[in-house]
């Protein structure tokens, strides 16, 4: 079914009930790391659910030093911020793949890309809805994407329950000199020499269950 590279790790997306989202039914994933530095990674909890109509996901992040980007454009603000990221791909050629980078303020930078790092910044996905909140040294980002979008983009193929996804966190912090340190936390360690989420080895598999 999915066999182009050595089997990537998988995450089970449980089906939620008719009463709406119940995050207690979701599998928690917490094993985000800093593969490219020795600093301990702050806690990040990822959850996802589906209900037949929508895929919903949620990040809960501990952040002792929140960085919120400034700039005249949404792109500048998101790329200058701490943020969470979720990528989807029809296959591991990454030709194309679709990315959503979301700041703690709920700003969404959506784009389509082709391997390697050929970005289409004009692409949008208005169907994605996001709610975000900052609470002291924590922030939460919750998003909902119609399953029809995943099908239309050929990410979720007919008669399958699996699709490729990447889940990431950009963890920034202030240095003593006022500059910003950029830390990168993937779900799957891509085993690259330098930080890079835009490679096939950074993707895992979401499996719809229930």
Secondary structure as GFF3:
##gff-version 3
##sequence-region A 1 210
A	DSSP	beta_strand	10	15	.	.	.	ID=ss1
A	DSSP	three_ten_helix	23	25	.	.	.	ID=ss2
A	DSSP	beta_strand	44	50	.	.	.	ID=ss3
A	DSSP	beta_strand	54	62	.	.	.	ID=ss4
A	DSSP	alpha_helix	74	79	.	.	.	ID=ss5
A	DSSP	beta_strand	83	89	.	.	.	ID=ss6
A	DSSP	beta_strand	95	103	.	.	.	ID=ss7
A	DSSP	beta_strand	108	114	.	.	.	ID=ss8
A	DSSP	beta_strand	118	120	.	.	.	ID=ss9
A	DSSP	beta_strand	129	135	.	.	.	ID=ss10
A	DSSP	beta_strand	138	146	.	.	.	ID=ss11
A	DSSP	alpha_helix	147	152	.	.	.	ID=ss12
A	DSSP	beta_strand	162	174	.	.	.	ID=ss13
A	DSSP	beta_strand	180	186	.	.	.	ID=ss14
A	DSSP	three_ten_helix	200	202	.	.	.	ID=ss15
A	DSSP	beta_strand	204	209	.	.	.	ID=ss16
###
